[in-house]
Amino acid sequence: MTAELQLLTEINNFAQSTPWLHLPMLLLSTYAMVVYVVLWVAAFWIARRRASPSTMAAVIWAPIGVLLAELVSHPLGQAVGEKRPCRTMPDIVAIGKCGKGSSFPSDHAVVAGAVVVGLLLVSRQLLAWVGVLAALLIAFSRLYLGVHWPHDTLGGLVLGVAVSLAGWLVVRVVLTRLAAGLHRTPLRPLLASTPARTSAATPATQVSG
């Protein structure tokens, strides 16, 4: 037995012995995107309070990075065509549906990695670390449910981080300029909670006599 199979077997045994965790893990896996949307809204709120074009650019990039990571992930999964452990290993019991798609990479993990990058670009404080914890739990849920190999989730996380970060480095200047431009339009109240600063000169006092 390989170390990876042993790890997955131990996680699956743990899953079978903790039926009270089945529903939370299923919900976390099924509604992962809802968690990410809530985190993105919180990131948008932070960026709006800061009234910073660079921070708002990161918020704009976050969902784009997720989409780009998925666009890379899908053809990669089709090319690899790896079967899920719940379909090839008789000792691995799936909690819920096993799924028919390619096991590598885990789409859940790919999205999780991309989301983490987006959050860390916006903030390095509590929100980002809540996002990191949520991403790790969602990735773990795929192992707990028996539908992915450990390398599927690890590879998915790395792929999501790499694609989103690389994309951000390419477009950050353009997006920051775009956000700065939008701050000078009537859309500013949507993007910033503070009014634009004006540099009005104080008129000189005229003295007569």
Secondary structure, DSSP 8 states (H G I E B T S, - for coil): --HHHHHHHHHHHHHHT-GGGHHHHHHHHHTHHHHHHHHHHHHHHHHHHHT-HHHHHHHHHHHHHHHHHHHHHHHHHHHH----HHHH-TT---SS---SS--SS-HHHHHHHHHHHHHHHH-SSHHHHHHHHHHHHHHHHHHHTT-S-HHHHHHHHHHHHHHHHHHHHHHHHHHHHHHHHHHTSTTHHHH-SS---------------
